[in-house]
Amino acid sequence: MKIQTGDIVKVIAGKEKGRDGIVMRIYPKQERVMVMGVNMYKRHVKKSEQYPQGGVVELPRALHVSNVMKMVAGDKKATTRIGYVVENGKKFRVEKKTGERIKTSKK
């Protein structure tokens, strides 16, 4: 997948269209991404160690990767497609709009 964790993306389709956020997690097999603060849903939970009160909790739900688009690093409104470039046997992600290499954050 061209989208990776830590990327700032904008939702381009669906009920959350126009919102942006940081990718928290990716699910490559399902082609889905989880974006912080986007596509929240309410879930009723029982008392547990994690939720000592129980009750209604808001949790994020994953979006399909085709519904999000990477935002340009310097511009808050612009989005860009992602391509790849091979230099000296290494593969790098590149913003197609600006041609700049995307800095990836390793975990």
C-alpha positions as a printed NumPy array, in Angstrom:
array([[  0.   ,   0.   ,   0.   ],
       [  1.194,   3.487,  -0.762],
       [ -0.232,   4.957,   2.465],
       [  1.849,   4.266,   5.574],
       [  1.474,   4.908,   9.301],
       [  2.276,   8.485,  10.251],
       [  1.072,   9.978,   6.933],
       [ -1.291,  12.943,   7.078],
       [ -4.29 ,  12.099,   4.892],
       [ -7.575,  13.707,   3.846],
       [-10.814,  11.736,   3.432],
       [-12.042,  12.231,  -0.145],
       [-15.237,  10.123,  -0.096],
       [-17.97 ,   8.998,   2.273],
       [-19.677,  10.563,   5.277],
       [-16.367,  11.891,   6.68 ],
       [-15.411,  13.641,   3.401],
       [-13.181,  16.687,   3.899],
       [-11.762,  15.684,   7.304],
       [ -8.079,  14.994,   7.77 ],
       [ -5.915,  13.185,  10.274],
       [ -2.866,  11.024,  10.884],
       [ -2.849,   7.351,   9.909],
       [ -2.592,   5.317,  13.135],
       [ -2.673,   1.825,  11.682],
       [ -2.871,   0.058,   8.321],
       [ -4.48 ,  -3.252,   7.411],
       [ -2.847,  -4.317,   4.106],
       [ -4.839,  -7.528,   3.56 ],
       [ -8.19 ,  -5.727,   3.914],
       [ -6.836,  -2.575,   2.171],
       [ -7.991,  -0.391,   5.065],
       [ -6.44 ,   2.384,   7.168],
       [ -7.36 ,   3.742,  10.588],
       [ -7.188,   7.545,  10.799],
       [ -7.046,   9.301,  14.178],
       [-10.344,  11.044,  15.043],
       [-12.135,  10.033,  11.821],
       [-14.993,   7.523,  11.388],
       [-15.748,   7.177,  15.108],
       [-18.532,   4.902,  16.315],
       [-20.15 ,   4.272,  19.696],
       [-19.904,   0.906,  21.414],
       [-21.504,  -0.289,  24.623],
       [-18.934,  -2.057,  26.831],
       [-19.16 ,  -3.991,  30.076],
       [-17.022,  -3.153,  33.106],
       [-13.45 ,  -4.394,  32.713],
       [ -9.917,  -3.444,  33.7  ],
       [ -9.596,  -1.295,  30.588],
       [-13.019,   0.368,  31.112],
       [-13.713,   0.311,  34.882],
       [-16.953,   2.342,  34.529],
       [-18.269,   0.5  ,  31.484],
       [-20.904,   2.348,  29.444],
       [-20.715,   3.9  ,  25.968],
       [-17.262,   4.37 ,  24.435],
       [-16.295,   6.035,  21.131],
       [-13.857,   3.991,  19.044],
       [-12.307,   4.595,  15.602],
       [-13.223,   2.371,  12.666],
       [-11.046,   1.711,   9.61 ],
       [-11.644,   3.357,   6.215],
       [-10.926,   1.869,   2.806],
       [ -7.597,   3.081,   1.443],
       [ -9.26 ,   4.364,  -1.763],
       [-11.247,   6.883,   0.313],
       [ -8.161,   8.702,   1.63 ],
       [ -5.456,  10.729,  -0.098],
       [ -2.073,  11.917,   1.197],
       [ -1.767,  15.64 ,   1.865],
       [  1.152,  17.687,   0.53 ],
       [  3.729,  18.35 ,   3.26 ],
       [  3.809,  22.161,   3.041],
       [  0.221,  22.874,   1.951],
       [ -2.752,  22.25 ,   4.263],
       [ -5.364,  22.064,   1.475],
       [ -3.618,  20.217,  -1.358],
       [ -3.573,  16.457,  -1.772],
       [ -1.222,  14.383,  -3.884],
       [ -0.846,  10.956,  -5.373],
       [  2.09 ,   8.77 ,  -4.44 ],
       [  4.567,   7.155,  -6.812],
       [  7.782,   5.201,  -6.467],
       [ 11.348,   5.88 ,  -7.611],
       [ 14.245,   3.417,  -7.534],
       [ 17.663,   4.963,  -6.831],
       [ 20.807,   2.873,  -6.26 ],
       [ 18.708,  -0.262,  -5.777],
       [ 16.478,   1.312,  -3.084],
       [ 12.802,   2.118,  -3.52 ],
       [ 11.457,   5.479,  -2.291],
       [  7.977,   7.009,  -2.16 ],
       [  7.573,  10.276,  -4.089],
       [  4.829,  12.931,  -4.133],
       [  3.665,  13.15 ,  -7.738],
       [  2.535,  16.777,  -7.404],
       [  5.851,  18.19 ,  -6.15 ],
       [  8.276,  15.399,  -7.079],
       [  9.741,  15.417,  -3.564],
       [ 10.764,  12.253,  -1.748],
       [  8.526,  11.359,   1.214],
       [ 10.345,  10.948,   4.496],
       [  9.253,   7.699,   6.112],
       [  9.24 ,   7.256,   9.864],
       [ 10.552,   3.885,  11.033],
       [  9.065,   2.326,  14.16 ]])
